[in-house]
Amino acid sequence: MPRVKQCRMIGCHKLAKNGRAYCADHQDLEQEMNNRHDRAMVQRYNKIDRKRNEVKREQSNFYRTKQWVGLRQQVLERDNYMCQYCQARGRVKPAKVVDHIVPIEYRPDDKAKLDNLAVICGACHTRKTKWEQQYYGTGQGNKAKTTATIKSVATIAKMIEV
């Protein structure tokens, strides 16, 4: 016996079969709805400018290498899967994200150095990213600044604290 439900057309009491939203009389509405949804998804996706230039493309591709996978695992094990920024403020919070202390965009040569990597939770990562955009001038639409690099997780943790 096929699964059925009421047609989504307002005022229609016929049954829609096989997981459809509309009955046989209103199938054209279902196709129109699907086309509208597909166009909206493509438009939303294309508004984000991914890999906007060759430098960003190279940085993004680094995260797909065996070298990064190995480095990431080493850092996770070294830091016991705990957010180092929370830990510097006396909190204990598990995390799985490995972040560059000094961003790759600012210091590309330090991207594969273990002492430039730390485990970070989502909340700290969001605050740190905003701080990096102001301090280093990283991120889309910003201009890189010539400032002293801060390599201390504890110092950065104090600066990003809310």
N, C-alpha and C positions, 0 to 999 in steps of 0.2 A: 504494500500500500504506500503510495507516494506521500511525502510530507506536504501539508497544505497550511496556508494562513490567509487571512483576509487581505484583499488588494489594498495598496496604500493610497489609491485614488480616493479623494474625499467623496463620500456618498455612494461609493461602489461597494456592494456587499458580496461580490463574487469571490471565489477562492483563487489564490495564486499557488501554483504547484512547483515542486522541485526546487525550493529555496529561492524562488523569484520574489521580487517585491510587488509586482503588478500582475493582474490577471491577463488572460489572452487578449482581451479587448483593449488593454492599455499598455501593451508591450513596448510601443513606440516611446512612451514616457520613460520607461526604464532605460532604454538605449540612450535617450537624451540626457538623463541623469548621469549615467556612466561617462558619457563624453564630457559633460561639464566638470565632473570630478577629476577626470584625467587631465584636462587642460589646466585646472586650478593647481594640481599637484606639480605639473611641469613648470608653470609660471613661478610658483613658490620656490621650487628647487633652483631654478635658474637665477633667482635674485641674489643668491649667495655667490660671491666671486671666489671660487676655490683655486688654489695654486695660481695666484694672480700674476706672478712673474717667475722667471727662471730660478731666482734665489729661493723663493718660497717653495717651488716645485722640488728643488734639491733637498731642502729641509724636510719636507713632507715625505719624500721617498726614503730618507734615512730611517724613518720609523718602521719600514718594511724589510729591513736588512737583518741578516742573522746576527750581525754584530750588536745591533740594538736589542734584539731578543735576549742575547746572552748578558749584556750589560744590565738590562732591566731586571732579570732574574737575580743577578748578583746583588744589586742594590736592595731588592725586596728582602732577600735573605739576610743581608747585612743589617738592615734596619728593622728586621722582624715584623714586616708588614704593618708598621706603626707610623703614623704621621709624625714627621720630625718637627714640623712647625708647631703642632699642638704640644708635643713632648717638651719643646723648648719653653713653653708657657706653663708647664706643670700639668698638662692634661694627657690622658691616654685615649687615643682614638685609632682604630684599625683603618688601614688604607691600602689601596692596590695601584695607585697612580704613581709613576716615577716621573719627576719633574727636574728640569735643569735649573740649578740655583741661579746661575747667570744665564739668561736666555740665549738660545742659539743665534737668534737674530742679531744680538749685540756682540757675542763672541763665538763665531762659527768654529773656530779651532778647538774650543773646549767641549764640543758636543759629545765626544766619546770618552771623556775623562771621568773616572769614578768619583773623584772628589768634587765634581760639579753636579752630581746627581743626588737626589733625596726623595724619599717616599713622602707623598702629600695627600691629604684627604680632599674631597671635593670642595668643601667650604673654604679651606685655606687656599686651594688652587684658584678659585674665583677671585678672592681678595688679592692674591699675589699677582695674578694677571693684570688686574686693574692698577696695582701699584707699579708693576713693570712698565705699563704704558705711560704712566706719569713720570717715573724716575728715569727710565732708559729711553723712552720715546719709541717703544716697539709697538707693533700692531698696525693694522691697516689705517691709512690716512695720517699716521704720525710720522714725525721726522726724528731720526736717531739723534740723541744728545750725547755729548762727550762728558760723561760723568765717571766718577770712580766706581769700579765694580765692587759689589758687596758679596763676599763669598761665605759669609757666616749665616747659617740658618737661624740662629738665635737672634741676630740683629734684624734680619728680615722679618722674623716672627713678631718682634716688637713693633716694627714699622707698619705691619699690616693688621695689627690687632685693632679690633673695633672698640 
